[in-house]
């Protein structure tokens, strides 16, 4: 919380070149299934939350933008490609997965359902396994080291090399 009791949210891209801070209440969180969002996220759908009415600051770097239609700009990290924003005439939406604590942002509605992929609703019925359950067929997992930015703000990124 900020000094005036407004909630604070942080997040950024996977490489750490772009970080953001949102002060104030988030708006509606949603999933968009439209084909444009599928392509922009390279995924089955785009999970977004409105920051209209809140204060959005870029605390490290800034997104690069692609004008995906006559009404929408989509922001992403120019270094790693992480999708970050959806900017339309009615405001800015941020990618829920780019927040440091995405679990606290629960989508309330689905948009663009005419383009929903036919198997999306059956995904929860698929068998599920922990990542390390695949170690016999993917032995590289045993010594995998992530170079992604951690889910919290850092003074510097990437970290200084240790001598």
C-alpha positions as a printed Julia matrix, in Angstrom:
163×3 Matrix{Float64}:
   0.0     0.0     0.0
   1.09    3.55   -0.64
   1.15    6.25    2.03
  -2.45    7.17    1.17
  -3.55    3.5     1.39
  -3.74    2.97   -2.36
  -2.75   -0.53   -3.47
   0.56   -0.88   -5.3
   1.31   -3.49   -7.94
   4.61   -4.13   -9.71
   5.7    -6.22  -12.63
   7.64   -6.34  -15.83
   9.04   -8.4   -18.65
  10.96  -11.64  -18.36
  14.39  -10.12  -19.03
  14.0    -7.19  -16.6
  14.6    -4.44  -19.17
  11.06   -3.09  -18.65
   9.44   -2.75  -15.2
   6.23   -1.03  -14.12
   4.47    0.14  -10.98
   0.72    0.67  -10.68
  -0.61    2.72   -7.79
  -4.34    2.53   -7.21
  -7.14    0.07   -7.76
  -7.01   -2.11  -10.83
 -10.02   -2.22  -13.11
 -11.72   -5.22  -14.63
  -9.56   -8.24  -15.34
 -10.48  -10.27  -18.4
  -9.47  -12.9   -20.88
  -9.66  -12.01  -24.57
  -9.95  -14.84  -27.08
 -10.0   -12.7   -30.23
  -7.58  -13.71  -32.96
  -5.63  -10.46  -32.63
  -4.96  -11.16  -28.94
  -4.07  -14.78  -29.66
  -1.43  -13.62  -32.13
  -0.16  -10.77  -29.93
   0.4   -13.13  -26.99
   1.33  -16.19  -29.04
  -1.14  -18.05  -26.88
  -4.7   -19.35  -26.65
  -5.91  -16.01  -25.22
  -4.72  -12.76  -23.64
  -5.23  -12.19  -19.9
  -5.44   -8.42  -19.31
  -6.36   -6.04  -16.5
  -7.37   -2.41  -16.88
  -5.28    0.24  -15.14
  -7.68    3.03  -16.08
  -8.01    5.28  -13.02
  -4.73    4.08  -11.48
  -1.28    5.63  -11.86
   1.0     3.63  -14.18
   4.74    4.38  -14.12
   7.49    2.69  -16.09
  10.24    2.24  -13.48
  12.84    0.67  -15.77
  12.84    1.11  -19.52
   9.64    1.44  -21.54
   7.77   -0.83  -23.89
   8.09   -0.66  -27.62
   4.72   -0.47  -29.4
   3.14   -2.19  -32.36
  -0.03   -0.68  -33.82
  -2.11   -3.83  -34.29
  -5.2    -2.03  -35.56
  -6.52    1.44  -36.23
  -7.55    1.66  -32.55
  -5.01   -0.42  -30.59
  -1.32   -0.22  -29.74
   0.3    -3.22  -28.09
   3.35   -2.72  -25.91
   6.07   -5.31  -25.48
   9.68   -5.55  -24.35
  11.94   -4.91  -27.34
  14.65   -7.11  -25.76
  12.76  -10.29  -24.86
   9.37   -9.88  -26.54
   7.2   -10.17  -23.43
   3.7    -8.79  -24.17
   2.96   -5.98  -21.69
   0.17   -3.6   -22.74
  -3.02   -3.22  -24.7
  -3.76    0.47  -25.29
  -7.15    1.4   -26.74
  -9.15    4.65  -26.78
 -10.72    3.72  -23.43
  -7.43    3.14  -21.6
  -4.53    0.8   -20.93
  -4.64   -2.85  -20.02
  -1.61   -4.69  -18.66
  -0.82   -8.37  -19.21
  -1.79  -10.17  -16.0
   1.11  -12.61  -16.35
   3.58   -9.7   -16.33
   2.63   -8.74  -12.75
   4.91   -9.93   -9.95
   1.88  -11.51   -8.21
  -0.49  -12.52  -11.02
  -2.46  -14.89   -8.79
  -4.09  -11.92   -7.03
  -5.63  -10.64  -10.3
  -8.64  -12.79  -11.1
 -10.32  -12.47  -14.51
 -14.04  -11.75  -14.28
 -15.13  -11.96  -17.92
 -14.13  -13.43  -21.29
 -14.21  -11.35  -24.47
 -13.92  -12.37  -28.11
 -15.45  -15.78  -27.48
 -16.33  -16.12  -31.17
 -12.63  -16.91  -31.73
 -12.17  -19.1   -28.65
 -10.18  -22.17  -29.61
 -12.41  -25.25  -29.34
 -10.22  -27.08  -26.81
  -9.6   -24.25  -24.33
 -12.44  -25.28  -22.03
 -11.15  -28.87  -21.84
  -7.6   -27.96  -20.79
  -8.38  -28.33  -17.05
  -9.36  -31.95  -17.75
  -5.89  -32.84  -19.07
  -3.56  -34.74  -16.76
  -1.24  -32.45  -14.81
   2.32  -32.98  -13.65
   4.92  -30.91  -11.8
   7.79  -29.67  -13.96
  10.3   -32.04  -12.35
   8.12  -35.05  -13.17
   9.55  -34.78  -16.71
  13.2   -35.13  -15.62
  13.58  -38.6   -17.16
  12.78  -37.3   -20.65
  14.18  -33.79  -20.09
  17.31  -34.29  -17.95
  18.38  -30.67  -18.54
  15.78  -29.71  -15.91
  18.07  -31.03  -13.15
  20.52  -28.14  -13.53
  18.3   -25.53  -15.16
  19.2   -21.96  -14.14
  16.66  -19.24  -14.92
  17.94  -15.94  -16.3
  14.51  -14.37  -16.04
  14.01  -11.34  -13.83
  12.68  -12.31  -10.37
   9.13  -11.41   -9.35
  10.13   -8.3    -7.4
  11.84   -4.98   -8.05
  15.62   -4.94   -8.17
  17.97   -1.97   -8.04
  19.93   -3.28  -10.99
  19.3    -5.88  -13.65
  20.99   -7.94  -14.78
  22.97   -8.38  -11.56
  26.61   -7.37  -11.53
  28.98  -10.16  -12.41
  30.77  -11.6    -9.38
  34.54  -11.82   -9.67
